[in-house]
Amino acid sequence: MRTILNIIWLVLSGFWMFLAYMAAGVLLCILIITIPWGIASFRIGVYALWPFGQTIVDKPGAGVGSFLGNVIWVIFAGIWLAIGHITTGIAMCLTIIGIPLGIASFKMVPVSLMPLGKEIVPSDSVRV
């Protein structure tokens, strides 16, 4: 089921969100000081390309530095990527088949706003 959802996701929105994250990553890597945000954008872009079967967890040891970095991220790229996820999620929720994809898009909004201090791990390795 994950594979089917990932293929449908890739065709309907995953590729476009992947391109948006890659564009943000390239722009952020132009300046040396913003390279950590560019790397985070590339990491989340790959997650946005194929999200089912993976989940986002808090990185242990992320502290004030991650928070301050996330504030800068929101200003430069996060708000635009979050708007893309919200718009895509609303469009997908218009059909019954698209509802799980829309929910997945909405779940990506928090990480698109605050990517530093997060890790992407396989869903099977997460312990409750």
C-alpha positions in Angstrom: 0.0 0.0 0.0 2.9 2.4 0.8 4.3 1.9 -2.7 0.9 2.7 -4.4 0.4 5.8 -2.2 4.0 6.9 -2.9 3.5 6.6 -6.7 0.2 8.5 -6.6 1.9 11.1 -4.3 4.9 11.4 -6.7 2.7 12.1 -9.7 0.2 14.5 -8.0 2.4 16.6 -5.8 5.6 14.9 -4.7 7.7 15.9 -7.7 6.6 19.6 -7.5 7.3 19.9 -3.8 10.6 18.1 -4.3 11.5 20.8 -6.9 10.5 23.6 -4.5 12.7 22.2 -1.7 15.6 21.7 -4.1 15.2 25.3 -5.4 15.2 26.6 -1.8 18.2 24.4 -1.0 20.2 25.7 -3.9 19.3 29.3 -3.1 20.3 28.8 0.6 23.6 27.2 -0.4 24.7 30.2 -2.3 25.7 32.0 0.9 28.1 30.1 3.1 26.3 31.0 6.3 23.0 29.5 5.1 24.4 26.1 4.0 22.9 24.2 7.1 19.4 25.4 5.9 20.2 24.3 2.4 21.2 20.8 3.6 17.9 20.7 5.6 16.0 21.7 2.6 17.6 18.9 0.5 16.9 16.3 3.2 13.2 17.3 3.5 12.9 17.5 -0.3 13.8 13.8 -0.6 11.2 13.1 2.1 8.6 15.1 0.2 9.4 13.1 -2.9 8.6 9.7 -1.2 7.0 10.2 2.2 5.0 7.1 2.9 6.9 4.6 5.0 9.0 7.3 6.7 8.3 9.6 9.6 9.8 12.7 11.3 11.0 12.6 14.9 12.7 15.1 17.1 16.5 14.9 17.1 17.9 14.4 20.5 20.1 17.3 21.6 18.5 19.9 19.4 18.3 23.0 21.5 18.2 26.8 21.3 20.5 26.9 18.2 17.9 24.8 16.2 15.1 27.1 17.4 17.0 30.2 16.3 17.9 28.6 13.0 14.2 27.7 12.4 13.2 31.3 13.0 15.5 32.3 10.2 14.3 29.4 8.0 10.6 30.5 8.4 11.4 33.9 7.1 13.4 32.9 4.1 11.8 29.6 2.9 9.6 27.9 5.4 6.5 30.0 5.0 6.4 29.5 1.2 6.9 25.8 1.4 4.2 25.5 4.1 1.8 27.4 1.9 2.7 24.9 -0.9 1.9 22.0 1.4 -1.4 23.6 2.6 -2.5 24.4 -1.0 -1.6 20.9 -2.2 -3.4 19.3 0.8 -6.6 21.2 0.2 -6.5 20.3 -3.5 -6.0 16.6 -2.7 -8.7 16.5 -0.1 -11.3 17.4 -2.8 -11.5 13.8 -3.9 -12.0 10.7 -1.7 -8.9 9.0 -3.1 -6.8 12.0 -2.4 -7.7 12.4 1.3 -4.8 10.3 2.6 -2.5 12.3 0.4 -3.9 15.5 1.6 -3.5 14.5 5.2 0.2 13.5 4.4 0.7 17.0 2.9 -0.8 18.6 6.0 1.6 16.5 8.2 4.5 18.0 6.3 3.6 21.6 7.2 5.3 21.6 10.7 8.6 20.2 9.3 8.5 22.6 6.4 8.3 25.5 8.9 10.8 24.1 11.4 13.2 21.6 9.8 16.2 21.9 12.1 16.2 19.6 15.0 14.3 16.9 13.2 15.2 13.5 11.7 13.6 11.5 9.0 13.5 7.8 9.9 11.7 4.7 8.6 8.2 4.3 10.2 9.1 0.7 11.2 12.0 1.9 13.5 9.9 4.4 15.5 9.0 3.1 19.0 5.9 4.5 20.7 
